[in-house]
Amino acid sequence: MARGKSSIGKTLVWGLLILVVMGFGAFGTVNFSGGLRGIGSVGDTEISVNDYSRALQNEMRAFEAQTGQPMTLDQAQQFGLDRQVLAQVVTNAALDDEAARIGLSVGDDQVAEALSQVGAFQGPDGKFNRESYAFALRNTGLTEAEFEDDLRSESARNLLNSAVYSGTTLPDTYVDTLLGWAGETRDFTWARLGADALKTGLPVATDEELQTWYDAHVAQFTLPETKVITYAWITPDMIVDSVELDEATLRAAYDERSAEFNLPERRLVERLVFGNEAEAQQAMDRITSGEIGFEGLVEERGLQLADTDLGDVTKGELDEAGDGVYALDTGEVAGPLPSNLGPALYRVNAILHAQETPFEEAVPSLRDELALDRARRVIEGMAQSLDDELAGGATLEELASDTEMELGTIAWTQQSDETIAGYDAFREAAQAVTADDYPSISDLGDGGVFALRLDEIRPPAPRPFEEVRDEVAAGWDKDKTTEMLVAQAEELAQQIAGGASFADLGLEPMQEQTLTRDAQIPDMPGGLLEAAFEMQPGEARALPGDGAALIMQLDAVTPVDRESDASKQLEGLLKDRAASSVAQDLFRAFVTDIQERAGVNIDQQAVNAVHTNFR
């Protein structure tokens, strides 16, 4: 629903939307013939076919702009866009009819001023251009007279809108009440009474009590819709042990990755570069004398140690500085030494000795990696033939019997994550499969493949009582513990209300201060804040927790500070929201009254004819 702010402003937006439709032009201009002019009427005001068609196009284009996806009429109808557009054009027609009834309109000067402000109607000099105006309207299928009539009608509608919205004010008492409700705060003290505080032992539940508890909480034991699925799958891990690798293949892989298995000696090095040799030497002298450390020099330069880090480097990578740096022990500094950026000081943070892994020691890891890679390629090579067999009528059972694929069955729900259900690809396929689908080969994403078949769909159903008896007993115990603790807590709450302190009763109190109704306090049990706004200062209350009881006392109620900046901002927000809500209600009532007085007639066959032109 548009909120009128001026008699012309909304019209400009409407006009621009028409021009946007011109720019997209995917539907083109809907041209109706054979005498079809309107889809209905409100009173004496006809709802034209073109008004409805253009409005529907605009909504669909707006939706496409938001989603980045094209929209068909069928999709628009699924989202209810056609019904929303129909309701809007009926509302517009109702306002037009009312404006005509009371003789409300705008003058030619206002229409001309509105036209001159539309950029698409302006020429190179920035002024209204008659040729641009005519060209733009021609591309939308509108005549100048039609567009200007629509512009005049929209302006009149906005005058009616403005009369409703701008005339809506709320009494100060209403806003004061809202502000007091939203802005006042509570201070309270609370403590938790845990299961270890029970004065008596927990009774043993009877079968009847457990059955009653199960019946009352059956929803938490109800299985969701379950698909019984048979699947056949194969992964590289399943066949890796059958992959044979000769020594020549392993030796070639070892030679190719020699740098990985045979690492030269390296140093973890930091480097601080200076502008010239004298500056670098002066800095080194300060380190040698103990005046400053390497970190201090870095800080003096406005740098972080991370800015000086070279990582682990070989002697060769240090070029001319290599010998000097490699002569250092851990923590020592050398310099000035050359670098590609100028003279520098170097510090060694760690010495990484050379590592050599002989071929024999590298074989196990090489074999595992190469075997898995070869297993992936084997599966990739057989995937097409497996799919062909399924297409030719082979069953999953036959496939598993004739190949290395493994057969399995799973009662799958959206919560399943065991074995093959741990794969995203399988979960997506299981979610989508229907009884009419034929098995086909799909990738698992790790080099494996699978195919599945839907055998049965089980509707949601409770798990049998005997199957979940232990869970039921645990739930009953927790609820009974809570019940007994709340009974103890009520006695303590009475003592606190009578003047006893939390500490006197052996409780560990926690205090909350200046909390509003919508405060979000981590780890604070639910129910405390809501109860605080129901209580009076000094009142104490016992509340149930999760296998525990809560004891709280309201300490203070602080009214809202009307002079604070936060309160003034909240007051403005509440005024705007409340006034907008009331204005919208009034506008809906106003439009409904017009429609009831004037009468609404919709020709569904004409609406269907418009839809036909969209397909």
C-alpha positions in Angstrom: 0.0 0.0 0.0 1.5 3.3 -1.0 1.7 6.0 1.6 0.8 9.4 0.0 3.2 12.2 0.6 2.2 14.5 -2.3 -0.3 14.6 -5.1 2.3 13.9 -7.8 5.2 11.9 -6.2 3.7 8.5 -6.4 2.8 9.1 -10.0 6.4 9.7 -11.0 7.3 6.3 -9.5 4.5 4.7 -11.4 5.5 6.3 -14.6 9.1 5.3 -14.2 8.1 1.7 -13.6 6.3 1.7 -17.0 9.5 3.0 -18.5 11.5 0.2 -16.8 9.2 -2.3 -18.4 10.1 -0.7 -21.8 13.7 -1.3 -21.0 13.3 -5.0 -20.3 10.7 -5.7 -23.0 10.8 -9.5 -22.5 7.0 -9.8 -22.6 6.6 -7.0 -25.1 3.5 -4.9 -25.2 0.4 -6.9 -24.6 -2.1 -6.0 -27.3 -5.7 -7.1 -26.8 -8.3 -7.0 -29.6 -11.8 -8.3 -30.2 -13.4 -5.7 -28.0 -11.8 -6.9 -24.7 -11.2 -3.6 -22.8 -11.6 -4.3 -19.1 -11.4 -7.0 -16.5 -14.0 -5.6 -14.3 -15.1 -2.4 -12.5 -15.6 -0.7 -9.2 -18.8 1.4 -9.3 -18.6 3.4 -12.6 -14.8 3.0 -12.9 -13.6 0.4 -15.3 -10.4 -1.6 -14.6 -8.7 -1.7 -18.0 -7.0 -4.8 -19.3 -3.9 -2.8 -20.0 -3.7 -1.5 -16.4 -3.9 -5.0 -15.0 -1.4 -6.4 -17.6 1.2 -3.6 -17.0 0.9 -3.9 -13.2 1.4 -7.7 -13.4 4.5 -7.2 -15.7 6.0 -4.7 -13.3 5.6 -7.0 -10.3 7.2 -9.9 -12.2 10.0 -7.7 -13.4 10.6 -6.5 -9.8 10.7 -10.1 -8.6 13.2 -11.0 -11.3 15.4 -8.0 -10.4 15.5 -9.3 -6.8 16.2 -12.9 -7.6 18.2 -12.6 -10.8 16.0 -15.4 -12.3 13.4 -15.1 -15.0 9.8 -15.6 -13.9 7.0 -17.3 -15.8 3.3 -16.6 -15.3 2.9 -20.1 -13.6 5.6 -19.1 -11.1 4.0 -15.8 -10.5 0.7 -17.5 -9.8 2.3 -19.9 -7.4 3.7 -17.0 -5.4 0.3 -15.2 -5.5 1.6 -12.2 -7.5 -1.5 -12.2 -9.8 -3.8 -12.0 -6.8 -1.7 -9.2 -5.2 -1.8 -7.3 -8.5 -5.5 -7.8 -8.9 -6.2 -6.6 -5.4 -4.0 -3.5 -6.0 -5.8 -2.5 -9.3 -9.2 -3.0 -7.6 -8.0 -0.7 -4.8 -6.8 1.9 -7.4 -10.1 1.7 -9.2 -12.0 2.2 -5.9 -10.0 5.3 -5.2 -10.5 6.6 -8.7 -14.3 6.0 -8.4 -14.4 7.8 -5.1 -12.3 10.7 -6.4 -14.7 11.0 -9.4 -17.7 10.9 -7.0 -16.5 13.8 -4.9 -15.1 15.7 -7.9 -11.4 15.4 -6.8 -8.8 16.0 -9.5 -5.5 17.9 -10.2 -5.0 20.7 -12.7 -3.2 20.6 -16.1 -0.3 22.7 -14.6 0.4 20.0 -12.0 0.3 17.3 -14.7 2.7 19.3 -16.9 5.1 19.9 -14.0 5.1 16.1 -13.3 5.9 15.3 -16.9 8.7 17.8 -17.1 10.4 16.0 -14.1 10.6 12.6 -15.8 14.1 12.0 -17.1 13.0 9.8 -19.9 10.9 12.6 -21.3 13.8 15.1 -21.4 16.0 16.1 -24.4 19.7 16.7 -24.4 19.2 20.1 -22.8 17.6 18.5 -19.8 14.2 20.0 -20.6 10.9 18.3 -21.5 11.1 17.1 -25.1 7.8 16.3 -27.0 9.5 13.7 -29.3 11.2 11.8 -26.4 7.8 11.8 -24.6 6.0 10.4 -27.6 8.7 7.8 -28.3 8.7 6.6 -24.8 5.0 6.2 -24.6 4.8 4.6 -28.0 7.2 1.8 -26.8 4.9 1.1 -23.9 1.8 0.9 -26.0 0.3 4.1 -24.4 -1.1 7.2 -26.1 -0.3 10.6 -24.6 -4.0 11.0 -23.6 -4.0 7.6 -21.8 -0.8 8.3 -19.9 -1.9 11.8 -18.8 -5.2 10.4 -17.7 -3.5 7.8 -15.7 -1.1 10.4 -14.3 -4.1 12.6 -13.3 -5.9 9.6 -11.7 -2.8 8.6 -9.7 -2.4 12.1 -8.4 -6.0 12.2 -7.3 -5.5 8.8 -5.5 -2.5 10.2 -3.7 -4.5 13.1 -2.5 -7.0 10.6 -0.9 -4.0 8.6 0.5 -2.6 11.8 2.0 -5.9 12.8 3.6 -6.0 9.5 5.5 -2.3 9.2 6.4 -1.5 12.9 7.2 -4.7 13.2 9.3 -3.7 10.3 11.6 -2.4 11.4 15.0 -2.3 9.5 18.3 -3.0 11.0 21.8 0.1 11.4 24.1 -1.4 9.0 26.6 -1.2 6.2 24.0 2.5 6.8 23.3 3.3 7.4 27.0 1.8 4.0 27.8 3.8 2.3 25.1 7.0 4.1 26.1 6.5 3.2 29.8 5.9 -0.5 28.9 8.9 -0.7 26.6 11.4 1.5 28.6 11.0 0.6 32.2 13.5 -1.8 33.7 13.7 -4.5 36.5 16.4 -5.4 39.0 16.2 -8.9 40.5 18.2 -11.6 42.3 18.0 -15.2 41.5 19.5 -18.6 42.3 19.4 -22.1 40.9 18.5 -25.1 43.0 20.0 -28.2 41.4 19.3 -32.0 41.8 21.9 -32.3 44.5 19.6 -30.1 46.7 16.8 -32.7 46.9 15.9 -33.5 50.5 14.4 -36.9 49.6 15.3 -39.5 47.1 13.7 -39.7 43.7 10.9 -42.2 43.5 11.0 -45.1 41.1 8.4 -44.6 38.3 5.8 -47.2 37.7 5.0 -48.6 34.3 1.8 -46.7 34.3 3.5 -43.4 35.1 6.1 -44.0 32.3 3.4 -44.8 29.8 1.5 -41.7 30.8 4.6 -39.6 30.4 5.3 -41.2 27.1 1.8 -40.4 25.8 2.1 -36.8 26.9 5.5 -36.4 25.2 5.0 -38.7 22.2 6.0 -35.9 19.7 9.6 -36.1 20.8 9.7 -39.9 20.1 8.0 -39.6 16.7 10.1 -40.4 13.8 9.9 -38.1 10.8 8.9 -39.3 7.4 11.3 -42.1 6.5 12.4 -43.3 3.1 13.5 -46.9 2.9 16.2 -46.8 0.3 18.3 -49.6 -1.3 21.6 -48.4 -2.7 24.8 -49.7 -4.3 28.0 -47.8 -4.0 31.7 -48.0 -4.5 34.5 -45.7 -3.2 38.2 -45.7 -3.6 38.7 -46.9 -0.1 36.7 -50.0 -0.9 39.1 -51.2 -3.6 42.4 -49.6 -2.7 43.7 -52.9 -1.2 43.2 -54.6 -4.6 45.2 -52.0 -6.5 48.7 -53.3 -7.4 51.7 -50.9 -7.8 55.1 -52.1 -9.0 58.4 -50.7 -7.7 59.1 -48.8 -10.9 55.9 -46.8 -10.4 56.7 -46.1 -6.8 60.3 -45.1 -7.6 59.2 -42.7 -10.3 56.8 -41.0 -7.9 59.6 -40.8 -5.3 61.9 -39.2 -7.8 59.3 -36.7 -8.9 58.6 -35.7 -5.3 62.2 -35.7 -4.2 62.1 -32.2 -2.9 59.3 -33.2 -0.6 61.1 -36.1 0.9 64.6 -34.6 1.1 64.6 -31.2 2.6 67.8 -29.1 2.9 68.9 -27.3 6.1 66.8 -24.2 6.7 66.6 -21.3 9.1 63.6 -19.3 10.4 64.8 -15.8 9.8 63.7 -12.2 10.4 65.2 -9.3 8.5 65.2 -5.6 9.2 66.3 -3.4 6.2 68.0 0.0 6.5 68.5 2.9 4.1 72.3 2.7 4.1 75.2 0.9 5.6 75.9 3.5 8.4 72.3 3.3 9.7 72.5 -0.5 9.7 75.8 -0.5 11.5 74.6 2.0 14.1 71.6 -0.2 14.9 73.9 -3.3 15.2 76.1 -1.4 17.6 73.2 -0.6 19.8 72.2 -4.3 19.9 75.8 -5.4 20.7 76.0 -2.8 23.5 72.7 -4.1 25.0 71.0 -0.7 24.5 68.2 -2.2 22.5 67.0 -5.5 21.2 65.9 -6.6 17.7 62.2 -6.2 18.7 62.9 -2.7 20.0 64.5 -1.7 16.7 61.4 -3.1 14.8 59.1 -1.1 17.1 61.1 2.1 16.6 60.6 1.8 12.9 56.8 1.6 13.3 56.7 -2.0 12.2 55.5 -5.3 13.5 57.6 -8.4 13.8 55.4 -10.0 11.2 56.7 -7.4 8.7 60.2 -8.7 9.1 59.5 -12.4 8.9 61.1 -14.3 6.0 59.8 -17.7 7.0 62.0 -20.7 6.6 64.8 -20.1 4.0 67.8 -22.0 2.7 71.3 -20.6 2.5 71.0 -20.2 -1.2 67.8 -18.2 -0.9 69.6 -15.7 1.3 72.2 -15.1 -1.5 75.2 -13.1 -0.2 73.9 -13.0 3.3 73.7 -16.8 3.5 77.0 -17.6 5.1 76.6 -14.9 7.7 73.1 -15.9 8.7 73.9 -19.6 8.8 76.8 -19.0 11.2 74.3 -17.8 13.8 72.8 -19.7 16.6 69.1 -19.4 17.5 68.3 -15.9 18.8 71.5 -14.3 17.5 71.5 -11.2 15.2 74.0 -10.6 12.4 74.6 -7.6 10.2 74.9 -5.4 8.3 74.5 -8.0 5.6 73.3 -7.4 2.0 69.8 -8.0 0.8 67.9 -7.2 -2.4 66.4 -4.1 -0.5 69.6 -2.8 1.0 71.8 -3.4 4.1 69.9 -5.4 6.8 70.1 -7.0 10.1 69.1 -10.7 10.3 67.9 -12.7 13.3 67.7 -16.5 13.4 64.6 -17.8 15.3 65.1 -21.5 14.7 67.5 -23.9 13.0 65.7 -26.6 10.9 68.1 -29.4 10.1 68.1 -31.2 6.8 65.6 -34.0 6.5 66.2 -37.0 4.3 63.5 -39.7 3.8 64.9 -42.7 2.0 62.8 -44.4 -0.7 62.1 -47.4 1.6 60.6 -45.2 4.3 58.6 -43.2 1.8 57.0 -46.2 0.1 54.1 -46.7 2.6 52.8 -43.1 2.1 53.5 -43.2 -1.6 51.7 -46.5 -2.0 48.6 -45.2 -0.1 48.4 -42.0 -2.2 49.1 -43.7 -5.5 46.7 -46.5 -4.8 43.9 -44.2 -3.9 44.5 -42.1 -7.0 44.5 -45.2 -9.2 41.3 -46.5 -7.5 39.6 -43.2 -8.3 40.6 -43.6 -11.9 39.4 -47.2 -12.0 36.0 -46.1 -10.7 35.8 -43.2 -13.1 36.5 -45.7 -15.9 33.7 -48.1 -14.9 31.1 -45.5 -14.0 29.7 -45.2 -17.6 29.4 -49.0 -18.0 27.6 -49.3 -14.6 25.1 -46.6 -15.7 24.6 -48.4 -19.0 23.8 -51.6 -17.2 21.2 -49.8 -15.1 19.7 -48.2 -18.1 19.5 -51.6 -19.7 17.4 -53.0 -16.9 19.9 -54.4 -14.4 18.9 -54.1 -10.8 21.0 -52.8 -7.9 21.3 -56.3 -6.6 22.6 -57.6 -9.9 25.1 -54.7 -10.1 26.4 -55.5 -6.6 26.6 -59.2 -7.5 28.5 -58.7 -10.7 30.9 -55.8 -9.7 32.8 -54.6 -6.7 29.9 -52.3 -5.7 28.5 -52.9 -2.2 24.7 -53.2 -1.6 23.0 -51.6 1.3 19.7 -50.4 2.7 19.0 -47.4 4.8 15.9 -46.0 6.6 16.7 -42.4 5.6 15.4 -39.2 7.2 16.8 -35.7 6.9 18.7 -36.3 10.2 20.5 -39.4 8.9 24.3 -39.0 8.6 25.7 -42.5 9.0 27.8 -44.3 6.4 26.7 -43.2 2.9 24.2 -40.7 4.3 27.2 -38.7 5.4 27.7 -37.6 1.7 26.0 -34.5 0.6 25.4 -36.0 -2.9 23.5 -39.0 -1.4 21.4 -36.8 0.9 20.4 -34.6 -2.0 19.5 -37.6 -4.1 17.6 -39.3 -1.2 15.6 -36.1 -0.6 14.6 -35.9 -4.3 14.0 -39.6 -5.2 10.5 -40.8 -5.9 9.0 -44.2 -6.5 8.8 -43.4 -10.2 12.6 -42.8 -10.5 14.9 -45.4 -12.1 18.4 -45.9 -10.5 21.3 -44.2 -12.2 24.9 -43.7 -11.4 25.8 -40.4 -9.5 29.1 -39.1 -8.1 29.7 -39.1 -4.4 32.3 -36.3 -4.6 35.4 -38.2 -3.4 35.9 -40.4 -6.4 33.1 -42.8 -5.5 29.8 -43.4 -7.2 26.4 -44.7 -6.1 22.9 -45.5 -7.3 19.7 -45.7 -5.2 16.2 -46.9 -5.4 13.2 -45.9 -3.2 11.5 -49.0 -1.8 9.1 -47.5 0.7 7.9 -44.2 2.3 7.0 -44.6 5.9 4.8 -41.7 7.3 5.8 -40.1 10.6 5.2 -42.5 13.4 6.0 -42.9 17.1 8.8 -45.2 18.1 7.4 -48.1 20.2 7.3 -47.5 23.9 9.5 -50.5 24.7 12.1 -49.3 22.3 12.4 -45.9 24.0 11.7 -47.0 27.6 15.1 -45.8 28.9 14.7 -42.4 27.3 11.2 -42.1 28.7 12.5 -43.0 32.2 15.2 -40.4 31.9 12.6 -37.8 30.9 10.3 -38.8 33.7 13.1 -38.5 36.2 14.1 -35.0 35.0 10.5 -33.8 35.2 10.0 -35.4 38.6 13.2 -33.9 39.9 12.1 -30.5 38.7 8.7 -30.9 40.3 10.2 -31.8 43.7 12.8 -29.0 43.5 10.1 -26.4 42.7 8.2 -27.6 45.8 11.3 -27.0 47.9 12.0 -23.7 46.1 8.5 -22.4 47.0 9.2 -22.8 50.7 12.5 -20.9 50.3 10.8 -18.2 48.2 8.3 -17.6 51.1 11.2 -17.2 53.5 13.0 -14.8 51.2 9.7 -12.8 50.8 9.6 -12.7 54.6 13.0 -11.1 54.9 15.5 -14.0 54.7 18.5 -13.5 52.4 19.6 -15.9 49.7 22.9 -16.4 51.6 21.1 -17.2 54.8 19.4 -20.1 53.0 22.6 -21.4 51.6 21.9 -20.2 48.0 24.4 -18.6 45.6 22.6 -15.4 44.4 23.1 -13.8 41.0 21.9 -10.3 40.4 20.5 -8.7 37.2 20.1 -5.0 36.9 18.3 -2.5 34.6 16.9 -5.1 32.3 14.2 -4.2 29.8 11.6 -6.6 28.5 13.6 -7.5 25.4 17.0 -7.8 27.2 19.2 -10.7 25.9 21.3 -12.2 28.7 23.5 -15.2 27.8 23.1 -18.2 30.1 20.2 -16.7 32.0 17.5 -19.4 32.3 14.3 -18.7 30.3 11.3 -17.5 32.3 13.1 -15.3 34.7 12.8 -12.0 32.7 9.2 -12.6 31.9 8.4 -13.3 35.5 10.2 -10.2 36.7 7.8 -8.0 34.7 4.8 -9.8 36.3 6.0 -9.3 39.9 6.0 -6.5 42.5 9.2 -5.2 44.3 10.0 -7.5 47.3 8.0 -10.4 45.8 9.8 -13.8 45.6 8.8 -16.7 43.3 9.8 -20.2 42.5 10.1 -21.2 38.8 10.7 -24.6 37.1 14.0 -25.1 35.3 15.5 -27.9 33.2 15.9 -30.6 35.9 16.2 -27.8 38.4 14.3 -25.0 40.2 14.8 -21.2 40.1 14.2 -18.9 42.9 14.0 -15.1 42.2 13.1 -11.9 44.0 12.2 -8.7 42.3 14.4 -5.9 43.8 13.4 -2.8 42.0 11.2 -1.3 39.2 12.7 1.7 37.5 10.4 3.8 35.3 11.5 5.0 31.9 13.7 8.1 31.9 11.8 10.3 29.5 14.7 12.8 29.2 17.3 10.3 28.1 18.4 10.3 24.4 17.5 6.6 24.2 14.0 7.3 25.5 13.5 10.1 23.1 14.6 8.0 20.1 12.3 5.2 21.3 9.4 7.6 21.7 9.8 8.8 18.1 10.0 5.2 16.8 6.9 4.2 18.8 5.0 7.3 17.5 5.8 6.5 13.9 5.1 2.8 14.1 1.8 3.3 16.0 0.6 6.1 13.7 1.6 4.1 10.6 -0.3 1.0 11.8 -3.4 3.0 12.7 -3.3 4.8 9.3 -3.0 1.6 7.4 -6.0 0.2 9.3 -8.0 3.3 8.5 -6.9 3.2 4.8 -8.0 -0.4 4.5 -11.3 0.4 6.1 -11.7 3.4 3.8 -11.1 1.4 0.7 -13.4 -1.4 1.9 -16.2 1.1 2.5 -15.8 2.5 -1.0 -15.9 -1.0 -2.6 -19.0 -2.0 -0.6 -20.8 1.2 -1.5 -19.8 1.2 -5.2 -19.8 -2.5 -5.8 -16.9 -4.6 -7.3 -17.3 -6.7 -10.4 -14.5 -8.9 -11.8 -14.7 -10.7 -15.1 -12.6 -13.8 -14.5 -12.7 -14.8 -18.2 -11.1 -11.4 -19.1 -8.5 -12.0 -16.4 -7.8 -15.4 -17.8 -7.5 -13.9 -21.3 -4.8 -11.5 -20.0 -2.9 -14.5 -18.5 -3.1 -16.3 -21.8 -1.2 -13.5 -23.5 1.6 -13.9 -21.0 2.2 -17.6 -21.9 
